């Protein structure tokens, strides 16, 4: 096992269903009592999103696949498309780290560049790895590292003073499998977070997320 100096839950991703991005985001907004903002387009993945900024530099992403060639060939677009075609719902969770090299060595491939173009034309950039793992075994998070010079553009900063926070995840899966994937059981990506594991009756994956909101504790 390799020691990772820094690891934290970054965000959770919800794939919209047949009603599309904005109706899905509006429904979740009503459930949580939280505001969202239009995130923009991921040109290289063929997707777009809406963002619910949360405390602790975390956020909830609602994501929609576009009719774009990239969504058919890029793993992230493929993952969103598959979840949306299954009716939508929780797609996965994402851990941020300060060093992607251990994951590149273990998976024997390089992290890929990602970027999101804001509605006003600005770009947010990062590198990520592990989408193929998420597709094969949806209990697993994928891993990203934000570009240092873009940190002020982190999605959690899209609204001033966000009032909601992540409180817990419920995974159909195996804790040992997840920790082995992360590569460092001594480092928890869920500090201050309740992560519940249940034996999967079917496909492993993210089953529900619990939030602290102005309306109290809400689970979706």
Secondary structure as UniProt FT lines:
FT   STRAND          7..15
FT   TURN            18..19
FT   HELIX           21..32
FT   STRAND          37..42
FT   TURN            43..46
FT   STRAND          47..54
FT   TURN            55..57
FT   STRAND          58..65
FT   HELIX           69..73
FT   HELIX           75..85
FT   TURN            86..87
FT   STRAND          89..97
FT   HELIX           101..107
FT   STRAND          112..117
FT   TURN            119..120
FT   STRAND          123..129
FT   HELIX           131..136
FT   TURN            138..139
FT   STRAND          142..146
FT   HELIX           148..153
FT   HELIX           155..157
FT   TURN            160..161
FT   STRAND          165..172
FT   HELIX           175..182
FT   TURN            185..186
FT   TURN            189..192
FT   STRAND          194..198
FT   STRAND          205..213
FT   TURN            214..215
FT   STRAND          216..219
//
